[in-house]
């Protein structure tokens, strides 16, 4: 599947949740409008089984699934791609292993220079953040909204914003240049389908303005 150009990017919230609950929540976000899903799980009990089930679920709705930081798992289940950090050469290596059509996302934190490097290495999208206080990554370094504005003029890939994003503050990130909003707590700390629809309204509004 191809990388979406814009929309809601749902990242799984797995702590203290059963596989069935995670699957149900992800299904709800897709019904609410999520266009891309990332399986992120820092304490997995059966990463292969859950990732495989998520892939089946996502593909039933023609939504791509990428795996956080695990090229081996992405390759093993035939996922649509992977999201990786800033390790040297990691993007090129992931591209070599997963193939030309794989979605490869890159964390660029608050650095347009990292994004330009990721673009040159063959990334499918670049992600900046965190923009607001985040319960998922409370110690992550903050990113500036100005970085999105700078990236929009320099980067031709989809630009993802992440970190404490809510329906109340996401519009400012879209206005600054973000194409996708990546969300964990803002979706899964609440009712996921209704939450996803609230984010989707931001994209509908931007389309109406354009």
N, C-alpha and C positions, 0 to 999 in steps of 0.2 A: 504493500500500500504506500501511496505517496504521503509525504509530510503535509499536514494541513497548513494553509497560509495564515489562518487566523481562527480564533475561537477559544473556548474554555479547555484547559489542559488539566485533567484530574490526576492527582498523585495519591496513591493508596495510603490509607491510615490503618496500620496493622496491629499496633500494640494492644494486647489484651482482647483481641477479637478473633473469633473463629473464622475458618475459611469461608463457611457459608455466609457469615455476616459480611465479610469483605466483598464477596461476590455480589451479594444483594445490594450493598451500598454502591458499588461500581455500576451495576445495572441501572440503579436509580439516577446516577449522575449522567449516564448516557441518555436515558429518557429525558432528562432535563436539558440536554444540549451539549454535553462534553464531546469534543471532536478528537481528542487524543488522551490516552491513559498511560500512566507510568506505574509499573510495579516497583515500589520501594519498600523494603522490609529489612530493618537493621537486626532483627532477632528472629529469623525464620525457623520454623519447625519442619516444613516441607515445601521449600521454595520451588522445587520442580513441579510438584503436584498443583500448587496454587497458581503458579505462573501459567501452567498449561491450561488450567480451567479459566483463568482470566483471558487468555488468548482466544479460546473458543467463544467465550462470552462477547468479547469485543468484536470479533470477526462476524458474529451473527448480526451486528449492526453496522458493519463496514467501518469500524473505528480501529485505528492502529494501536498496538500495544508495544511500548518500549520498556526495557529493563534497566533499572538503575545500577550502574557501576559493575555489571557482570556480563561480560561478553560471552563467557562460556555458557551461562544459563540461556542467554538470548539465542545462541547458536543451537543449544540442545533442544529447545522447544520450538524453534522456527519463528521466534518473535520478529516483529517488524523492525526492531532496532534496539538501540541502547542509548542511555544518557550517561555521560562520563564527565569527570572533573578535569583538572588542568595538567595531568601527567604529560610529560614531553612525549610527543609522537603517538599518544594514545588514540587520537582520532584516526590517523592514517592506518594504524594497526587494526583498529576496529573495522575500518572500511575494507581492508584487505581480507579480514576473516569473514565478515558478514555479507560482503558483496556490494556491488554498485548501487543496488536499489534500496539498501537498508537506510532507515532513518537514524541518523547519529546526531544527538544533541550534545552541546558542550556548555558547561558552566563557565561563565566569564566574569562573575562577581560584579565588580564595578569598573571593569577595564575594557575599553573599546579596543585596545591593542591586543588583548587576548582574543577578542571576538574576530578581529581581522586575521589573526593567526589561525583560529579555528576555521574560518571561511576558506583560507588558503589550503588548509589540510583536507578539506572536503566535508566539513560538517553540514548537516541539513538544517539546523537551526542553532541559534545562540541564546543563552539564558543569562539574564542579569538579576541580581538581588543579593540580600534581601532588602526590600524597600521600606517595610514597616516591621515593628516588633513581631516576632514569630514564636509560637510555642513549639513548632516542629524543629526549628534551628535557632534556639534563643541566643547562642553565642556567635552566630554568623555575623561577619562584618557587614555594616550597612552599605547600601548602594544609593546613589543620588539620581533623582529623576532626570537631571541634566544629562546623565550618561545615556539615557534612552534617546534624548534629542540628538546627541552627537552620533550615536550608533545609527540612527535612521538615515543620516546623510552619508554614512560610510559603508554600511552593510546592506547587501541585497538579499540576505537570507531572512526568514521569519525571525522576529525578535520576541523572546519570551520574557515576561517579568514574573518574579516569584518573591514570596516573603511577606506574610501577614496581610495578604490581599483580601479585601472584603468588597461586597457590592458597593459600599459607601465610598471606598477610596480607589477602586479599580479604574474608574473613568478617567482619573487624572493620568494614570499610566498609559492608557490607550491614547489619550490626547497628546502625550509626549512622544509617542512612537512605538509603543508595544503593540504587537500583533496578536499575541496569545497571553492569557493570564493563567499561570500555574498555581493551583490551589490544593491545600490539604485540609487544614482545620476549618477554613471558611466553608468547606463543603461538608466534611464528615463530623464536625462538632455539632451539626444541626441536622435537619431532615434533608438528605442529599438531593433528592429530586427538586424540591422547592428551592433549595440553595442554588443549584445549578441553573434553574430558570432565572433567578435573580441576577446571576452573572451574565446569562445569555441576553438579558435585557440591555446590558451595557453595549454589547456588540450590535444588537438591533438598532440602538440609538445612534451609534457611530455610523452605521450603514445609512440610516435615514438622513443624517447630517451631510454625509458625503454625496 
